[in-house]
Amino acid sequence: MGLSKTEEFSKEQNEIAAIAKVLGHPARIAILQYLAEKKSCVCGDIVDELPLSQSTVSQHLKELKMAGLIKGEIEGPSVCYCIDAKTITKANKLLGDLLMEVGNNCC
């Protein structure tokens, strides 16, 4: 099995790749859009909004949380989720800078 050699790349390149990987599934985009629209913590409502099972939504929420794009707090028997504004702001800057950099170098 080959190594991914991620240590051969800069911290910033690895951060951008991690964000891009998490954003690489439309369900995760839908979850982020839903949370952004609600502008508050949301509990079980997310499952009602997506054409996916509870377990699949939970897995996507886990991935978003591990990447730091959302936060989750336990409130009784449920977990409430919201956007982590600090991480989203950082992701926006990293991705924006990258896209501006590559977008301005066309022949």
C-alpha positions, -999 to 999 in steps of 0.1 A, spaced: 0 0 0 14 34 -10 18 63 13 -2 95 8 28 116 15 7 144 29 37 155 51 54 165 19 30 193 14 25 226 33 1 229 63 -21 252 42 -22 227 13 -32 200 37 -59 222 53 -74 231 19 -74 194 9 -92 184 41 -118 211 36 -123 202 0 -127 165 9 -154 172 34 -172 195 10 -169 168 -17 -204 153 -10 -236 171 -19 -253 159 13 -227 178 33 -233 209 12 -270 206 18 -264 202 56 -243 233 57 -268 253 36 -296 242 59 -277 251 91 -267 285 75 -303 292 66 -316 284 101 -288 305 118 -293 285 150 -287 251 164 -308 224 149 -315 190 163 -333 162 145 -348 185 118 -318 178 95 -330 142 88 -364 155 77 -348 178 52 -327 153 33 -336 122 13 -312 101 35 -316 78 64 -308 89 100 -276 69 101 -263 84 68 -271 119 80 -253 111 112 -222 100 94 -222 132 73 -226 153 104 -197 134 120 -175 143 90 -185 179 91 -179 181 129 -145 163 126 -135 190 100 -146 217 124 -171 232 100 -200 225 125 -203 223 162 -226 199 181 -238 202 217 -257 175 236 -290 187 249 -308 159 267 -313 130 243 -304 149 212 -275 168 197 -279 203 184 -257 214 155 -247 248 142 -221 263 119 -187 270 134 -182 305 122 -145 307 130 -137 276 109 -160 286 81 -143 320 79 -109 303 78 -121 279 51 -136 307 31 -102 326 32 -82 295 23 -104 285 -6 -109 321 -18 -72 327 -18 -65 295 -37 -92 302 -63 -80 338 -68 -44 326 -72 -52 299 -98 -79 320 -115 -55 348 -123 -29 327 -140 -46 316 -172 -28 318 -205 
